[in-house]
């Protein structure tokens, strides 16, 4: 489930929601886990060394 509010076309929130929806649509197997990993990568404070450590971050809700 996408948690970004879609306020309509032409605004930054709507553009972000549309991008996230399109990205989510491109994922197939395990799409929820992959989508949450992508969120965790984008919110990481520095370089990501392993998916194991990344899966323990707050943004990755399955950890």
C-alpha positions in Angstrom: 0.0 0.0 0.0 1.3 3.4 -0.9 1.3 5.9 2.0 1.9 9.2 0.0 -1.1 11.4 -0.3 -2.0 12.2 -3.9 -3.2 15.8 -3.9 -3.6 16.0 -7.7 -1.6 16.5 -10.8 1.0 19.2 -11.1 2.1 19.4 -7.5 5.2 17.8 -5.9 3.1 15.4 -3.7 1.1 14.2 -6.6 4.1 13.7 -8.8 5.8 11.8 -6.0 2.7 9.6 -5.5 2.5 8.9 -9.2 6.2 8.0 -9.4 5.9 5.6 -6.4 2.7 4.0 -7.8 4.5 3.4 -11.2 7.6 2.0 -9.4 5.4 -0.3 -7.3 3.7 -1.5 -10.5 7.0 -2.5 -12.0 7.8 -4.8 -9.2 6.5 -8.4 -9.4 7.5 -11.0 -6.9 7.8 -9.8 -3.3 6.8 -6.3 -4.3 6.0 -5.1 -0.8 9.4 -6.2 0.6 11.3 -4.7 -2.4 9.3 -1.4 -2.1 10.2 -1.1 1.6 13.8 -1.9 0.9 13.8 0.9 -1.7 12.4 3.3 0.9 15.1 2.2 3.3 17.9 2.8 0.8 16.6 6.3 0.1 16.4 7.1 3.8 19.8 5.7 4.7 22.3 8.0 6.3 25.3 6.8 4.2 26.4 4.0 2.0 24.5 0.7 2.3 26.9 -2.2 2.9 24.4 -5.0 3.1 20.7 -5.8 2.7 20.7 -7.5 6.0 21.6 -4.3 7.9 19.2 -2.3 5.7 16.3 -4.6 6.6 16.7 -3.6 10.2 16.1 0.1 9.7 12.8 1.8 10.7 11.8 2.4 7.1 11.9 -1.3 6.4 8.8 -2.3 8.4 9.4 -6.0 8.1 12.6 -5.9 10.1 
